[in-house]
């Protein structure tokens, strides 16, 4: 667009409309500028005004013409068709995009050079700062995980800080930006804030030193009574209803509201926080807390649901709040649960009661931790038969609300993966060792400050073996697919992994499940490569995610040979058929366990509270109207369908192998 200086006639009109300027010749306007839509404006410094040709429609259908009213502008560039009015103090040092509405705001200012939240140090997990993460616009859960948890490699920490500092300097400025199609209404102080396209900010009390990374595909909403200092809000997120945020990174499509309070915390994709409080937490994808009485503190979580009154504490210290804890992916806490840090809870486990003995159950996933007489009882593997666990795994992908095509986090939703199955192999070893050391006749076994009952130990081994069989069967069926083979040699060649990558240990980088060797390779690259940037690192994580199933097969194939006691150069189609038969049994057994667990939701006890003023028959009818009947429940029907489909799939692969190889 071409700009020009104001004419003498236009200056005269503006003065008659109560406009003033320190220097009129520092104001630039488009060639078709019409001064009639500029009233009671004071200009200071360099000001550019865009076209004012269109109307702006407010909520409720009120239509106003774009223009400037009751505002002081200092060093401001304004795009086309903006409506800016009723700014109590002034707008200073901002570049404002097209079609922006700013109405009834106290002040908008950039004071000096700002990084807009980039480079803010977040004292996550360790409140004394031992695991500080410097945040930036492109921060993924996986980079943050390495920043926080790999402190045993100080060169890595230094390099990651350098990379973040470079990014922060590159994007620093003494001018803030407001993107296109932004709405700012009834707000207090907006200081050193960068706002992306299509953001809506209504009623925020104070926003200071932050970036609101909104875009047209995934707008951001900041709502009433929000106070946020030193922060970054990623695309698609909503911060509303009195939330108070200090030194936080809020990832893509998160929801924080209803008075939620968070400090020194990281929230990654699809987290939800309402009513309660967070302090120094690492909230990986799908960390959810809804309750006013719930505190999350100094902990690492992901795919986690915190029950009402859930609490942790790190107050058992003498040298400061240095203790931390980890609830591995998929863990849940029940109402009024408590965990004294330090502690570590295995993946997909359920925590019930109060636990004060610093347990580490990371090698025993899918367990219950139950408090009884101030002791922690561990029930290994029992959560594998829980209908809630499977339901959670099905709902997470459906609840991924990210609409931004540029996703920051790479999320693996699998319940069974090399990460969890490797723990089950280890868990079986541990349980067998406990049984061997303490004897078959022991009623209880001690492990890592927990107690395991004899019956729980035996069943835990059984649950893990069933799950391992299911996972390995899934892997071999996926590998074979619809293929047929002329002979055993051709079958062996096809089963041989295309690469050795993935055969070793696997890690969960807060949502991304990957071979540890690849993570170590990337870390070495970060440490050794000058000029490596955030994009390069994120692309490496993307590649790990995209190639997951290739890496998984390399791992699974070795475990198949180990678990079923086979040799790679001697495996036959009959061996594969045997594995698939075992897999079918495992699938049906697990699904039947889930079926029995689901049936509890329709028991007579579950009907308590229904049919308040009627007979037993009324109670049952009321229950059925509200909850439906058991066999027609959508999840129960899906279980039957799952058994049918998996059985047919197994039979199909078996028949293909028999026809091809016997021929």
C-alpha positions in Angstrom: 0.0 0.0 0.0 1.2 3.5 -0.8 1.3 6.0 2.0 1.5 9.8 2.0 1.7 12.7 4.5 -1.5 14.4 5.7 -2.6 17.5 3.7 -3.2 20.8 5.4 -6.9 20.4 4.9 -6.9 17.0 6.5 -5.0 18.3 9.5 -7.5 21.1 9.9 -10.4 18.6 9.8 -8.7 16.4 12.4 -8.0 19.3 14.7 -11.7 20.3 14.4 -12.5 16.7 15.5 -10.4 17.2 18.7 -7.3 15.4 17.4 -3.8 16.6 18.3 -0.3 15.6 17.3 3.3 16.3 18.5 4.4 16.4 14.9 1.8 16.1 12.1 4.4 15.3 9.5 5.2 12.0 11.2 1.7 10.6 10.4 1.3 8.6 7.2 -2.0 7.6 5.6 -3.2 5.8 2.5 -4.0 7.8 -0.7 -7.8 7.3 -0.1 -7.6 8.4 3.6 -10.8 10.0 4.9 -10.3 11.9 8.2 -14.0 11.8 9.2 -13.5 8.4 11.0 -10.7 9.8 13.3 -11.9 11.7 16.3 -10.4 12.6 19.7 -7.0 11.0 18.9 -3.6 12.2 20.0 -0.6 11.2 17.8 2.9 10.9 19.1 6.0 9.6 17.3 5.7 7.7 13.9 2.1 6.6 13.1 0.8 4.8 10.1 -2.9 4.5 9.5 -4.4 2.0 7.1 -7.6 2.2 5.0 -10.9 2.7 6.8 -13.5 1.5 4.3 -15.6 -1.2 6.0 -17.9 -1.6 8.9 -17.1 -3.6 12.0 -19.9 -5.8 13.5 -19.9 -6.2 17.3 -21.6 -8.8 19.4 -25.3 -8.4 19.3 -25.3 -7.1 15.8 -24.2 -3.5 16.4 -22.4 -2.1 13.4 -19.8 0.6 13.5 -17.5 2.0 10.9 -13.8 1.3 11.2 -11.9 4.2 12.6 -10.1 5.7 15.6 -11.8 7.3 18.6 -10.6 8.3 22.0 -7.1 6.9 21.9 -3.5 8.1 22.1 -1.1 6.4 19.6 2.7 6.5 20.0 4.9 4.8 17.3 2.0 2.6 16.0 1.2 1.1 12.7 -2.4 0.3 12.0 -3.7 -2.1 9.3 -6.8 -1.8 7.2 -10.4 -1.6 8.5 -9.5 -1.5 12.2 -11.8 -0.1 14.9 -9.8 1.2 17.8 -11.6 3.2 20.5 -11.8 4.0 24.2 -8.2 3.3 25.2 -7.9 4.9 28.6 -4.1 5.5 28.6 -2.4 4.8 25.2 -1.1 2.3 22.7 2.7 2.5 22.3 5.1 0.7 20.0 2.8 -1.7 18.3 2.2 -2.9 14.7 -1.4 -3.8 14.4 -2.8 -6.0 11.6 -6.0 -5.7 9.5 -9.5 -6.0 10.8 -8.6 -5.6 14.4 -11.0 -4.5 17.1 -9.6 -2.8 20.2 -12.2 -1.4 22.5 -12.1 -0.3 26.1 -8.5 -1.2 27.0 -6.5 0.4 29.7 -3.1 0.4 28.1 -1.1 -1.4 25.4 2.6 -0.9 25.5 6.0 -2.4 24.6 8.5 -0.9 27.0 12.0 -1.4 25.6 13.3 -4.5 23.8 11.2 -7.6 24.7 11.4 -11.3 23.9 7.7 -11.7 24.5 8.1 -14.6 27.0 10.7 -16.4 25.0 13.7 -17.3 27.2 11.6 -17.2 30.4 13.1 -19.6 32.9 10.5 -22.0 34.3 11.6 -23.8 37.5 9.8 -27.0 36.7 9.8 -30.1 39.0 12.5 -28.8 41.2 11.4 -25.5 42.8 14.9 -24.5 43.5 15.7 -24.3 39.8 17.7 -27.5 39.3 15.7 -28.5 36.3 14.9 -25.0 34.8 13.5 -25.0 31.3 13.8 -22.0 29.1 10.6 -21.7 27.1 10.1 -20.6 23.5 7.4 -20.5 20.8 8.5 -23.8 19.3 8.9 -25.8 22.5 7.8 -29.4 22.3 7.1 -31.7 25.2 10.1 -33.8 23.9 12.6 -31.0 23.9 11.4 -29.9 27.3 11.7 -33.4 28.6 15.3 -33.6 27.6 16.0 -30.1 29.0 14.5 -31.1 32.3 15.5 -34.7 32.8 18.9 -35.1 31.1 20.9 -32.9 33.6 23.5 -35.7 33.8 24.7 -34.2 30.5 25.6 -30.6 31.3 26.9 -29.9 27.8 23.5 -30.8 26.4 21.8 -28.5 28.8 24.2 -25.7 27.9 23.6 -26.2 24.2 19.8 -26.3 24.5 19.9 -23.0 26.5 22.1 -21.5 23.8 19.6 -22.6 21.1 16.7 -21.1 23.0 18.7 -17.9 23.7 19.5 -17.6 20.0 15.8 -18.0 19.1 14.8 -15.4 21.8 17.2 -12.8 20.6 16.2 -13.4 17.0 12.5 -12.7 17.8 13.1 -9.9 20.3 11.9 -6.4 19.3 11.0 -3.0 20.7 7.8 -3.2 18.8 4.9 -5.6 19.6 2.6 -7.1 17.0 -1.1 -7.7 16.9 -2.1 -10.0 14.0 -5.0 -9.8 11.6 -8.6 -10.3 12.8 -7.8 -9.9 16.5 -10.3 -8.8 19.1 -9.3 -7.0 22.3 -12.2 -5.8 24.5 -12.5 -4.7 28.1 -8.9 -5.4 29.1 -6.6 -3.9 31.6 -2.8 -3.7 31.1 -1.3 -5.3 28.0 2.5 -5.0 28.3 5.1 -6.6 26.1 2.7 -8.9 24.5 2.8 -10.4 21.0 -0.6 -11.5 19.6 -1.1 -13.8 16.6 -3.9 -13.8 14.0 -7.5 -14.4 15.0 -6.9 -14.2 18.8 -9.8 -13.1 21.0 -9.0 -11.4 24.3 -11.9 -10.3 26.4 -11.8 -9.0 29.9 -8.2 -9.9 30.8 -6.9 -8.0 33.8 -3.2 -8.1 33.0 -1.1 -9.7 30.4 2.7 -9.1 30.7 5.7 -10.4 28.8 4.2 -13.1 26.7 3.3 -14.5 23.3 -0.2 -15.5 22.2 0.6 -17.7 19.3 -2.9 -17.7 17.7 -3.5 -18.3 14.0 -6.5 -18.7 11.6 -6.5 -22.5 11.8 -6.3 -22.6 15.6 -7.3 -19.3 17.3 -6.5 -18.6 20.9 -8.9 -17.2 23.4 -7.9 -15.3 26.6 -11.0 -14.6 28.7 -12.3 -12.6 31.7 -10.2 -11.8 34.8 -7.1 -13.7 33.5 -3.8 -12.6 34.9 -0.7 -13.9 33.0 2.9 -12.9 33.5 6.0 -14.3 31.6 4.2 -16.9 29.5 3.7 -18.4 26.1 0.2 -19.6 24.9 0.3 -21.9 21.9 -2.2 -22.2 19.1 -5.8 -23.4 19.8 -5.6 -22.8 23.6 -8.1 -21.2 25.9 -7.2 -19.4 29.1 -10.3 -18.1 30.8 -12.4 -17.4 33.9 -9.9 -15.9 36.3 -7.0 -18.2 35.5 -3.7 -16.9 37.0 -0.6 -17.9 35.1 3.0 -17.0 36.0 6.1 -18.3 34.3 4.3 -21.0 32.3 4.3 -22.5 28.8 0.8 -23.5 27.6 0.9 -25.9 24.7 -1.5 -26.4 21.8 -5.2 -26.8 22.4 -5.0 -26.6 26.2 -7.8 -25.3 28.4 -7.1 -23.5 31.7 -9.9 -21.8 33.5 -12.4 -21.5 36.4 -9.8 -19.8 38.6 -7.0 -22.2 37.9 -3.7 -21.1 39.3 -0.3 -22.2 37.8 3.2 -21.1 38.4 6.6 -22.4 37.0 4.8 -25.1 35.0 4.7 -26.6 31.5 1.5 -27.7 29.9 1.6 -29.6 26.7 -1.0 -30.6 24.1 -4.6 -31.0 25.2 -4.0 -30.4 28.9 -7.0 -29.2 30.9 -6.8 -27.4 34.3 -9.8 -26.1 36.2 -10.4 -24.8 39.7 -7.2 -26.2 41.3 -3.5 -25.3 41.5 -0.3 -26.3 39.8 3.2 -25.5 40.9 6.4 -26.6 39.2 4.7 -29.4 37.2 5.6 -30.9 33.9 2.2 -31.6 32.4 2.7 -33.8 29.4 -0.1 -34.3 26.8 -3.6 -34.9 28.2 -2.8 -34.1 31.8 -6.3 -33.3 33.2 -7.3 -31.8 36.6 -10.8 -30.4 37.1 -11.3 -30.0 40.9 -11.0 -27.1 43.2 -9.3 -29.1 45.9 -6.6 -30.7 43.7 -3.0 -29.6 43.8 -0.3 -30.8 41.4 3.2 -29.9 42.5 6.7 -30.8 41.5 5.6 -33.8 39.4 5.7 -35.1 35.9 2.5 -36.4 34.3 1.0 -37.3 31.0 -2.3 -38.9 29.9 -3.2 -38.4 33.5 -6.5 -37.7 35.3 -6.3 -36.2 38.8 -9.2 -37.0 41.2 -10.7 -34.4 43.4 -8.5 -33.6 46.4 -5.5 -35.3 44.8 -2.3 -33.9 46.4 1.4 -34.4 46.4 4.0 -32.7 48.5 7.7 -32.2 48.6 7.9 -30.7 52.1 10.0 -33.5 53.7 13.2 -31.7 53.1 15.9 -29.8 55.0 17.7 -28.1 52.1 14.7 -26.6 50.3 11.8 -28.0 48.1 14.0 -30.3 46.1 12.0 -33.5 45.9 10.1 -34.5 42.8 7.9 -37.3 41.5 6.9 -39.0 38.3 3.5 -40.5 37.5 4.3 -42.3 34.2 1.9 -42.0 31.3 -1.7 -43.0 31.8 -1.6 -42.9 35.6 -4.7 -41.8 37.6 -5.3 -40.6 41.1 -8.5 -41.2 43.0 -10.3 -38.7 45.2 -8.3 -37.6 48.2 -5.2 -39.5 47.2 -1.8 -38.3 48.4 1.8 -39.1 47.4 4.8 -38.0 49.3 7.6 -37.1 46.9 10.1 -38.5 45.9 8.2 -41.3 44.3 7.7 -42.9 40.9 4.5 -44.7 39.7 4.5 -47.1 36.8 2.6 -46.4 33.5 -1.2 -46.8 33.5 -1.4 -47.3 37.3 -4.1 -46.2 39.7 -3.2 -44.5 43.0 -5.7 -44.8 45.8 -5.3 -43.5 49.4 -2.3 -41.8 51.1 1.2 -43.0 50.3 4.2 -41.8 52.3 6.9 -44.4 51.6 8.6 -43.1 48.5 7.7 -46.1 46.3 9.1 -46.8 42.8 6.8 -49.0 40.8 8.0 -48.0 37.3 8.9 -51.6 36.5 5.4 -52.8 37.3 3.0 -50.9 35.0 -0.8 -51.2 34.9 -0.9 -51.6 38.7 -3.0 -50.4 41.6 -1.3 -48.7 44.5 -3.7 -49.0 47.5 -3.2 -47.7 51.0 -4.1 -49.9 53.9 -3.1 -49.1 57.5 -0.6 -46.5 56.3 1.1 -49.1 54.0 1.3 -49.1 50.3 -0.1 -52.3 48.7 0.8 -52.9 45.1 -1.4 -55.0 42.8 0.7 -55.6 39.7 -0.9 -55.7 36.2 -4.5 -55.5 37.4 -5.3 -52.4 35.5 -4.9 -54.4 32.3 -8.3 -55.8 32.9 -9.9 -52.4 33.8 -12.5 -51.2 31.3 -11.5 -47.7 32.3 -8.0 -48.1 31.0 -9.1 -49.2 27.6 -11.8 -46.5 27.5 -9.1 -43.9 28.2 -6.9 -45.2 25.4 -9.8 -44.9 23.0 -10.8 -41.4 24.0 -7.4 -39.7 23.9 -7.1 -39.7 20.1 -10.7 -38.5 19.8 -10.0 -35.6 22.3 -7.0 -34.3 20.4 -8.4 -30.8 19.6 -5.4 -29.6 17.7 -6.4 -27.9 14.4 -3.0 -26.3 13.8 -1.3 -28.2 10.9 2.1 -27.4 12.5 1.9 -29.6 15.6 4.5 -29.2 18.3 4.1 -32.5 20.0 4.3 -36.0 18.5 1.9 -38.2 20.4 1.9 -42.0 20.5 -1.4 -43.2 22.0 -0.6 -47.0 22.2 -1.4 -48.7 25.5 0.9 -51.6 24.5 4.3 -50.5 23.1 7.9 -51.5 23.5 8.0 -48.9 26.3 5.3 -50.7 28.4 6.0 -54.2 27.3 9.7 -53.9 28.2 8.5 -53.0 31.7 6.3 -56.1 31.8 9.2 -58.3 30.9 11.1 -56.7 33.8 8.1 -56.9 36.0 7.8 -60.7 35.5 11.5 -61.0 36.4 11.0 -59.0 39.6 7.9 -60.9 40.6 9.5 -64.3 40.0 12.6 -63.1 41.9 10.5 -62.0 44.9 8.7 -65.4 44.9 12.1 -67.3 44.7 13.7 -65.3 47.5 10.8 -65.2 49.9 9.3 -68.6 49.0 6.0 -69.8 47.7 4.4 -69.9 51.1 4.8 -66.2 51.9 1.6 -64.3 52.3 3.2 -60.9 51.4 6.2 -59.8 49.5 8.1 -56.5 50.0 9.2 -54.5 47.0 10.5 -50.8 46.8 8.6 -49.7 50.0 5.4 -51.5 48.9 3.7 -54.8 49.9 2.5 -57.3 47.3 0.1 -60.1 48.4 0.8 -63.6 47.3 -2.3 -63.8 45.2 -1.6 -60.4 43.5 1.9 -61.6 42.6 0.7 -64.7 40.9 -2.0 -62.9 39.0 0.4 -60.1 38.1 2.7 -62.6 36.3 -0.4 -64.0 34.5 -1.6 -60.5 33.4 1.8 -59.5 32.1 2.2 -62.7 30.1 -1.2 -62.2 28.5 -0.5 -58.6 27.6 3.0 -59.6 26.2 1.4 -62.3 24.1 -1.2 -59.9 22.8 1.4 -57.2 21.8 3.8 -59.7 20.1 0.9 -61.3 18.3 -0.3 -57.8 17.1 3.2 -57.1 15.8 3.6 -60.3 13.9 0.1 -60.1 12.3 0.8 -56.5 11.3 4.1 -57.6 9.8 2.6 -60.4 7.8 -0.7 -58.7 6.8 -2.2 -60.3 3.7 1.2 -61.7 2.5 1.6 -65.3 1.4 4.9 -67.2 1.3 6.1 -69.9 -0.9 8.2 -71.6 1.8 9.6 -71.1 5.3 12.7 -69.4 4.0 10.7 -66.7 2.3 8.7 -66.3 5.5 11.9 -65.9 7.5 13.3 -63.3 5.1 10.1 -61.2 5.5 10.1 -61.5 9.2 13.7 -60.3 9.5 13.6 -56.5 10.4 14.7 -54.1 7.8 17.0 -52.4 10.4 18.4 -53.0 13.8 17.2 -49.6 15.0 14.8 -50.1 17.9 16.2 -53.4 19.3 17.3 -51.9 22.6 15.6 -49.9 25.4 12.7 -47.5 24.6 11.8 -44.3 26.4 8.7 -42.1 26.6 9.7 -38.5 25.9 6.4 -37.1 27.3 4.1 -38.5 24.6 6.7 -39.6 22.0 7.7 -43.3 22.4 11.0 -43.9 20.7 14.2 -46.1 20.9 16.7 -44.7 23.4 19.5 -45.2 20.9 17.9 -42.6 18.5 17.4 -40.2 21.4 21.0 -40.6 22.4 22.1 -40.0 18.7 20.0 -36.8 18.6 21.5 -35.6 21.9 25.0 -36.2 20.6 24.1 -34.2 17.5 22.9 -31.4 19.7 26.0 -31.4 21.8 28.4 -31.6 18.8 26.8 -29.5 16.0 27.3 -25.8 15.9 24.4 -23.9 14.7 21.8 -26.6 15.2 18.3 -25.0 15.6 15.0 -25.9 17.0 13.5 -26.9 13.7 16.3 -29.5 13.2 15.6 -31.0 16.6 11.8 -31.1 16.1 12.2 -32.7 12.6 14.3 -35.4 14.2 11.4 -36.1 16.7 9.0 -36.1 13.8 11.0 -38.8 12.0 11.1 -40.9 15.2 7.4 -40.7 15.4 6.7 -41.4 11.7 8.9 -44.5 11.7 7.6 -45.9 15.0 6.2 -49.1 13.6 9.4 -50.0 11.8 11.4 -49.5 15.0 8.7 -51.4 16.9 9.0 -54.5 14.7 12.8 -54.6 15.2 12.2 -54.7 19.0 9.2 -57.1 18.8 10.9 -59.6 16.6 13.7 -60.2 19.1 11.2 -60.5 21.9 9.1 -63.0 19.9 12.1 -65.2 19.5 12.9 -64.8 23.2 9.3 -65.2 24.6 8.4 -68.2 22.4 11.9 -69.8 22.5 12.5 -69.7 18.8 15.6 -69.3 16.6 15.6 -66.8 13.7 17.0 -69.2 11.2 14.7 -72.1 12.1 11.3 -70.4 12.5 8.5 -72.0 10.4 5.0 -71.1 9.4 3.8 -73.6 12.1 5.6 -71.5 14.7 3.9 -68.4 13.5 0.5 -70.2 13.5 1.2 -71.2 17.1 2.0 -67.6 18.0 -1.2 -66.4 16.4 -3.3 -69.0 18.2 -1.8 -67.9 21.5 -2.5 -64.3 20.5 -6.2 -65.1 19.8 -6.5 -66.7 23.3 -4.8 -63.6 24.9 -7.2 -61.2 23.0 -10.3 -63.1 24.0 -9.1 -63.6 27.6 -8.4 -59.8 28.1 -11.6 -58.8 26.4 -13.6 -61.2 28.7 -11.9 -59.6 31.7 -12.9 -56.2 30.4 -16.4 -57.6 29.9 -16.7 -58.7 33.5 -15.3 -55.4 34.7 -17.8 -53.5 32.6 -20.6 -55.6 34.1 -19.9 -54.1 37.5 -21.2 -50.8 36.2 -24.6 -52.4 35.9 -24.7 -54.3 39.1 -27.4 -53.9 41.8 -25.0 -51.8 43.8 -24.6 -49.4 40.9 -28.4 -48.8 40.9 -28.2 -47.3 44.4 -29.7 -43.8 44.2 -31.9 -44.6 41.2 -35.7 -44.8 41.4 -35.7 -42.4 44.4 -39.4 -42.7 45.1 -40.4 -46.0 43.7 -40.1 -49.8 44.1 -37.3 -52.1 43.1 -38.9 -52.4 39.6 -39.0 -48.5 39.4 -35.3 -48.4 40.4 -34.4 -50.8 37.6 -36.5 -49.0 35.0 -35.1 -45.6 36.1 -31.5 -47.0 35.8 -32.1 -48.4 32.4 -33.6 -45.1 31.1 -30.5 -43.2 32.3 -27.7 -45.7 31.8 -29.2 -48.1 29.3 -29.0 -51.9 29.5 -25.7 -53.8 29.7 -25.7 -55.7 26.5 -26.6 -52.6 24.4 -24.0 -50.4 26.0 -21.8 -49.0 23.3 -18.6 -50.1 24.9 -19.9 -53.7 25.6 -21.0 -54.0 22.0 -17.6 -52.8 20.8 -16.0 -55.5 23.0 -18.0 -58.2 21.2 -17.1 -56.6 17.9 -13.5 -56.5 18.8 -13.4 -60.2 19.7 -15.2 -61.1 16.4 -12.8 -59.0 14.3 -9.6 -60.1 16.0 -10.7 -63.8 15.8 -11.5 -63.4 12.1 -8.2 -61.6 11.5 -6.2 -64.3 13.2 -8.0 -67.0 11.3 -7.4 -65.2 8.0 -3.7 -64.9 8.6 -3.5 -68.6 9.7 -5.4 -69.8 6.7 -3.2 -67.8 4.3 -0.1 -69.4 5.9 -1.5 -72.9 5.8 -2.7 -72.6 2.2 0.6 -71.1 0.9 3.1 -73.2 2.9 1.3 -76.6 2.7 1.0 -76.2 -1.0 
